[in-house]
Amino acid sequence: MRVLIINPGSTSTKIAVFENEKEIYLKNIKHPSDKISEYEKIADQYHFRKETILEELQIAGIELKTIDCIVARGGLVKPIPSGVYKVTESLKADLLKGIMGEHASNLGGLIADEIACSLPGVNAYIVDPVVVDEMEDVARISGHPEFERISIFHALNQKAIARTHAKKLGIAYEELNLIVVHLGGGISVGAHKKGKVVDVNQALNGEGPFSPERSGTLPADALAELCFSGKYTLAVIKKMITGKGGLVAYMGTNDAHKVEMLVRDGDKKAKLIQDAMSYQIAKEIGAMSTVLKGKVDAILLTGGLAKNSLLVDYVKDMVSYIAPVYLYPGEDEMKALAMNGFMVLKGEAEVLDYQ
């Protein structure tokens, strides 16, 4: 069995082929910035990216007729429960118009479906997009009816790591209470209650710990004052929140490894900022432990920043009293997508309908 994986990012597209659950081909296609800038909207990049993918597969000698299913990274569709979704006309329509916002990941399902349509008996799927929503109703209340808490987080990696941990223990994911922490360019901390993420910080542009390039939760009054100060446009303020917040704002870089090296070299400012990020991560874990009423089987740290032993030790020192802490450094979205594809092919995963 062969599964083709398509994972579009802002300036690149990752593609991979897995055969019998083993990766046999991986390519990170870098798209020149001047080429990307030719397109006014992300949706306009669709044909360019699809043709590039097909060219790379041809160069690698991967014949499309050997592919059994295609799995793409899910985009900003309507809030949906976790799972595998067949790409349908309604799903494609929402990806195309960016119903929840424009992002390169919206192209994944569109490209996967067009390729699948040219192959008899082959279907295209998306898995655990960032808008997976399993939050309990009480968690949606923010404090003012004009503002509702919403679920946007690293669902694909969080779910994959949670299931990996459960499998190692020989216990069903649905039997565990876990706090899963994705530590990357954005940081999300999810309370996994018996297989559902019942609460999580909005990790894209709203709340939680600051991260390499996101500001996380900010003092509301100060933010309101800034918005009406006349000094900044809405676009600039939004960029302060996501893109130029966090380490970028404090240290002038989104390279967390560079900041870590500064800390190791004795830079006091770098240490304070890294410690503050670690502190906020631990604080969010503590909050999620109350969501689970203290009944936490494990805390799982994943993502690129989980390779930073200084950050990890700081967090562990603050939260290890809650539950055992396990490390799953890095992330492997391609493998996570592939494993879901193989589960579908083997009849081990239910294919859900997008409504």
Secondary structure per residue as TSV (DSSP state, phi and psi in degrees):
chain	resnum	aa	ss	phi	psi
A	1	M	-	360.0	136.1
A	2	R	E	-123.8	136.8
A	3	V	E	-124.4	130.7
A	4	L	E	-97.0	131.9
A	5	I	E	-113.7	134.7
A	6	I	E	-127.6	122.5
A	7	N	E	-136.0	89.3
A	8	P	E	-77.9	135.9
A	9	G	-	-117.3	-178.9
A	10	S	S	-61.6	-40.1
A	11	T	S	-125.6	11.3
A	12	S	E	-152.4	165.1
A	13	T	E	-133.9	121.5
A	14	K	E	-93.0	134.0
A	15	I	E	-129.7	150.4
A	16	A	E	-152.1	156.1
A	17	V	E	-126.2	128.6
A	18	F	E	-112.5	135.2
A	19	E	E	-120.6	120.7
A	20	N	T	48.6	47.3
A	21	E	T	71.9	9.4
A	22	K	E	-115.6	136.0
A	23	E	E	-71.4	123.6
A	24	I	E	-113.2	-10.2
A	25	Y	E	-156.1	136.2
A	26	L	E	-146.2	133.1
A	27	K	E	-142.8	127.9
A	28	N	E	-103.8	101.7
A	29	I	E	-83.1	115.0
A	30	K	E	-87.9	125.6
A	31	H	-	-97.8	124.5
A	32	P	-	-57.3	137.6
A	33	S	H	-59.8	-35.3
A	34	D	H	-68.4	-30.0
A	35	K	H	-71.5	-45.2
A	36	I	H	-61.4	-38.8
A	37	S	T	-69.2	-12.5
A	38	E	T	-66.8	-22.8
A	39	Y	-	-100.5	128.3
A	40	E	S	-68.1	-42.7
A	41	K	S	-119.0	154.4
A	42	I	G	-59.8	-39.3
A	43	A	G	-59.3	-26.7
A	44	D	G	-69.7	-16.0
A	45	Q	G	-81.7	-4.0
A	46	Y	H	-51.9	-57.0
A	47	H	H	-67.3	-39.7
A	48	F	H	-59.3	-46.8
A	49	R	H	-68.9	-38.8
A	50	K	H	-62.5	-46.7
A	51	E	H	-63.6	-36.6
A	52	T	H	-63.7	-42.6
A	53	I	H	-60.9	-47.4
A	54	L	H	-62.8	-38.4
A	55	E	H	-63.3	-44.9
A	56	E	H	-65.3	-38.7
A	57	L	H	-65.4	-38.8
A	58	Q	H	-65.3	-43.9
A	59	I	H	-60.0	-38.1
A	60	A	T	-79.4	-5.7
A	61	G	T	77.1	21.2
A	62	I	-	-89.0	112.8
A	63	E	-	-85.3	128.2
A	64	L	G	-60.3	-30.2
A	65	K	G	-66.9	-12.0
A	66	T	G	-90.2	-2.9
A	67	I	-	-86.6	134.5
A	68	D	-	-98.4	-28.3
A	69	C	E	-160.8	161.4
A	70	I	E	-123.6	130.4
A	71	V	E	-122.3	129.5
A	72	A	E	-118.6	155.0
A	73	R	E	-63.7	134.5
A	74	G	-	-74.5	146.1
A	75	G	-	-101.6	-162.1
A	76	L	S	-85.5	75.8
A	77	V	-	-92.1	-170.2
A	78	K	S	-66.9	153.7
A	79	P	-	-55.1	128.9
A	80	I	B	-140.6	156.4
A	81	P	-	-65.8	159.4
A	82	S	S	-61.3	146.0
A	83	G	S	149.8	-171.1
A	84	V	E	-102.6	130.1
A	85	Y	E	-122.7	130.3
A	86	K	E	-71.1	139.1
A	87	V	-	-73.6	117.0
A	88	T	-	-117.3	175.5
A	89	E	H	-62.3	-40.2
A	90	S	H	-67.7	-37.3
A	91	L	H	-65.6	-43.7
A	92	K	H	-63.5	-38.0
A	93	A	H	-62.3	-42.0
A	94	D	H	-71.7	-34.6
A	95	L	H	-66.1	-41.2
A	96	L	H	-66.2	-41.9
A	97	K	H	-89.5	-4.1
A	98	G	T	60.7	60.1
A	99	I	T	-59.2	-30.0
A	100	M	T	-112.2	9.4
A	101	G	-	130.1	161.7
A	102	E	-	-89.1	130.7
A	103	H	-	-156.4	147.9
A	104	A	T	-58.3	-29.2
A	105	S	T	-62.5	-20.6
A	106	N	H	-60.7	-24.5
A	107	L	H	-75.7	-22.1
A	108	G	H	-56.7	-53.9
A	109	G	H	-64.4	-35.5
A	110	L	H	-65.0	-46.5
A	111	I	H	-68.2	-43.4
A	112	A	H	-59.4	-41.4
A	113	D	H	-68.7	-40.7
A	114	E	H	-64.8	-39.5
A	115	I	H	-66.7	-42.8
A	116	A	H	-62.5	-36.5
A	117	C	H	-64.1	-20.5
A	118	S	T	-88.1	-1.5
A	119	L	S	-120.6	117.2
A	120	P	T	-57.6	128.5
A	121	G	T	77.6	4.8
A	122	V	-	-102.1	133.1
A	123	N	E	-112.2	157.4
A	124	A	E	-111.1	143.0
A	125	Y	E	-136.3	157.4
A	126	I	E	-119.3	157.6
A	127	V	E	-135.7	132.6
A	128	D	S	37.4	66.1
A	129	P	-	-67.0	169.7
A	130	V	T	-65.2	-15.3
A	131	V	T	-93.3	13.3
A	132	V	B	-51.5	129.5
A	133	D	-	-130.9	108.0
A	134	E	-	-125.9	18.4
A	135	M	-	-65.9	142.7
A	136	E	-	-72.8	150.6
A	137	D	H	-56.2	-39.9
A	138	V	H	-62.9	-26.4
A	139	A	H	-78.2	-13.6
A	140	R	H	-81.8	-18.5
A	141	I	E	-76.5	126.1
A	142	S	E	-96.8	-35.2
A	143	G	E	134.3	-10.2
A	144	H	E	-153.3	134.1
A	145	P	T	-62.7	-17.5
A	146	E	T	-75.8	-13.2
A	147	F	E	-127.5	116.9
A	148	E	E	-111.1	135.7
A	149	R	-	-69.2	133.5
A	150	I	-	-123.4	161.6
A	151	S	-	-101.0	104.1
A	152	I	-	-135.4	114.1
A	153	F	S	-157.9	-178.6
A	154	H	-	-83.0	65.3
A	155	A	H	-60.3	-43.1
A	156	L	H	-59.3	-51.0
A	157	N	H	-71.0	-41.6
A	158	Q	H	-59.9	-47.2
A	159	K	H	-64.8	-41.4
A	160	A	H	-63.7	-43.4
A	161	I	H	-68.0	-39.2
A	162	A	H	-61.8	-43.1
A	163	R	H	-69.9	-36.6
A	164	T	H	-61.3	-45.1
A	165	H	H	-63.6	-44.0
A	166	A	H	-61.6	-41.0
A	167	K	H	-63.7	-38.9
A	168	K	H	-61.6	-34.4
A	169	L	H	-82.5	-13.6
A	170	G	T	74.4	27.1
A	171	I	S	-123.6	144.8
A	172	A	-	-67.1	139.5
A	173	Y	G	-53.2	-36.5
A	174	E	G	-70.9	-4.5
A	175	E	G	-102.4	-2.4
A	176	L	-	-110.6	153.2
A	177	N	E	-109.6	118.4
A	178	L	E	-130.8	150.8
A	179	I	E	-112.4	116.4
A	180	V	E	-110.7	130.0
A	181	V	E	-119.4	113.4
A	182	H	E	-92.1	120.1
A	183	L	E	-113.1	94.9
A	184	G	S	-141.0	-146.7
A	185	G	S	-59.2	-33.1
A	186	G	S	-117.4	158.3
A	187	I	E	-124.6	124.7
A	188	S	E	-125.1	140.9
A	189	V	E	-125.1	111.1
A	190	G	E	-112.1	140.6
A	191	A	E	-95.3	107.7
A	192	H	E	-96.2	108.2
A	193	K	E	-109.6	105.1
A	194	K	T	49.6	47.4
A	195	G	T	92.7	0.8
A	196	K	E	-128.1	140.6
A	197	V	E	-87.3	93.1
A	198	V	E	-80.8	-15.0
A	199	D	E	-158.5	144.6
A	200	V	E	-163.7	146.4
A	201	N	-	-71.6	146.3
A	202	Q	-	-75.3	100.0
A	203	A	T	-85.6	-8.1
A	204	L	T	-80.5	-54.3
A	205	N	T	-153.3	34.7
A	206	G	T	-133.9	-49.1
A	207	E	S	-160.5	173.3
A	208	G	S	95.0	-164.6
A	209	P	S	-65.1	149.7
A	210	F	-	-73.1	161.0
A	211	S	-	-138.0	-173.9
A	212	P	S	-52.4	-33.0
A	213	E	S	-137.4	11.9
A	214	R	B	-126.7	143.5
A	215	S	-	-81.7	-19.8
A	216	G	-	66.7	-154.0
A	217	T	S	-66.9	129.1
A	218	L	-	-119.0	154.8
A	219	P	-	-59.2	119.1
A	220	A	H	-61.6	-44.2
A	221	D	H	-64.4	-44.3
A	222	A	H	-63.5	-37.4
A	223	L	H	-66.2	-42.9
A	224	A	H	-61.4	-42.9
A	225	E	H	-59.9	-43.8
A	226	L	H	-62.9	-40.9
A	227	C	H	-61.0	-33.4
A	228	F	T	-107.0	15.9
A	229	S	S	-75.9	-19.7
A	230	G	S	84.1	-1.3
A	231	K	S	-84.7	-24.7
A	232	Y	S	-132.8	148.9
A	233	T	-	-82.6	165.9
A	234	L	H	-59.0	-41.0
A	235	A	H	-61.8	-40.5
A	236	V	H	-66.8	-42.8
A	237	I	H	-64.9	-40.4
A	238	K	H	-62.0	-35.4
A	239	K	H	-69.7	-32.8
A	240	M	H	-61.0	-36.3
A	241	I	H	-76.3	-44.1
A	242	T	B	-133.2	117.3
A	243	G	T	118.4	-46.2
A	244	K	S	-125.5	26.8
A	245	G	S	-101.9	-168.8
A	246	G	H	58.0	-134.1
A	247	L	H	-60.9	-33.0
A	248	V	H	-59.9	-44.9
A	249	A	H	-68.9	-40.9
A	250	Y	H	-83.7	-37.3
A	251	M	H	-118.0	-4.9
A	252	G	S	75.9	14.8
A	253	T	-	-151.9	148.8
A	254	N	-	-100.0	9.0
A	255	D	-	-85.6	95.7
A	256	A	H	-64.5	-29.3
A	257	H	H	-66.4	-38.3
A	258	K	H	-62.7	-41.9
A	259	V	H	-64.9	-41.4
A	260	E	H	-58.5	-42.8
A	261	M	H	-65.1	-36.5
A	262	L	H	-62.4	-41.2
A	263	V	H	-61.9	-45.0
A	264	R	H	-66.2	-24.6
A	265	D	T	-88.1	2.7
A	266	G	T	95.1	11.7
A	267	D	-	-70.2	116.6
A	268	K	H	-69.9	-40.1
A	269	K	H	-64.7	-45.4
A	270	A	H	-58.7	-40.1
A	271	K	H	-64.5	-43.3
A	272	L	H	-61.8	-45.3
A	273	I	H	-68.2	-43.6
A	274	Q	H	-64.6	-40.4
A	275	D	H	-63.1	-38.7
A	276	A	H	-64.6	-39.9
A	277	M	H	-64.4	-44.2
A	278	S	H	-61.5	-42.0
A	279	Y	H	-60.3	-44.8
A	280	Q	H	-68.3	-35.4
A	281	I	H	-61.1	-48.4
A	282	A	H	-62.6	-39.2
A	283	K	H	-61.9	-40.4
A	284	E	H	-68.3	-36.5
A	285	I	H	-61.6	-43.3
A	286	G	H	-59.0	-41.2
A	287	A	H	-62.9	-42.8
A	288	M	H	-69.4	-25.7
A	289	S	H	-66.1	-31.4
A	290	T	H	-72.2	-31.8
A	291	V	H	-59.0	-37.6
A	292	L	T	-90.7	11.1
A	293	K	T	55.1	33.9
A	294	G	T	78.3	-3.7
A	295	K	-	-92.4	77.0
A	296	V	-	-112.8	121.4
A	297	D	S	-78.6	-32.9
A	298	A	E	-166.2	155.2
A	299	I	E	-113.5	123.9
A	300	L	E	-112.5	123.5
A	301	L	E	-105.3	123.7
A	302	T	E	-137.2	176.6
A	303	G	E	95.0	171.8
A	304	G	G	-61.1	-37.9
A	305	L	G	-70.0	-14.3
A	306	A	G	-69.6	-6.5
A	307	K	G	-85.1	-10.2
A	308	N	-	-85.9	102.8
A	309	S	H	-65.1	-29.6
A	310	L	H	-66.1	-46.6
A	311	L	H	-63.8	-46.3
A	312	V	H	-61.1	-44.9
A	313	D	H	-63.5	-37.8
A	314	Y	H	-62.5	-47.6
A	315	V	H	-64.6	-45.4
A	316	K	H	-60.9	-38.2
A	317	D	H	-61.5	-32.2
A	318	M	H	-86.6	-28.9
A	319	V	H	-119.0	-5.5
A	320	S	T	-64.4	-16.6
A	321	Y	T	-70.5	-20.3
A	322	I	T	-76.6	-47.4
A	323	A	S	-169.1	163.4
A	324	P	-	-59.3	141.8
A	325	V	E	-106.4	128.3
A	326	Y	E	-119.2	142.6
A	327	L	E	-103.9	131.6
A	328	Y	E	-131.0	72.0
A	329	P	E	-61.7	150.4
A	330	G	B	76.5	-175.0
A	331	E	-	-149.9	152.2
A	332	D	-	-136.8	77.6
A	333	E	H	-61.9	-36.3
A	334	M	H	-63.3	-44.8
A	335	K	H	-65.8	-41.0
A	336	A	H	-60.6	-43.3
A	337	L	H	-64.5	-42.3
A	338	A	H	-63.6	-43.4
A	339	M	H	-61.0	-36.3
A	340	N	H	-66.4	-37.8
A	341	G	H	-62.4	-43.7
A	342	F	H	-67.0	-35.2
A	343	M	H	-63.2	-36.9
A	344	V	H	-66.0	-46.9
A	345	L	H	-62.3	-32.3
A	346	K	T	-91.3	2.3
A	347	G	T	74.7	20.1
A	348	E	-	-96.3	-5.4
A	349	A	S	-130.7	137.4
A	350	E	-	-78.9	134.9
A	351	V	E	-90.8	120.6
A	352	L	E	-93.4	156.2
A	353	D	-	-94.2	133.1
A	354	Y	-	-84.5	121.1
A	355	Q	-	-105.5	360.0
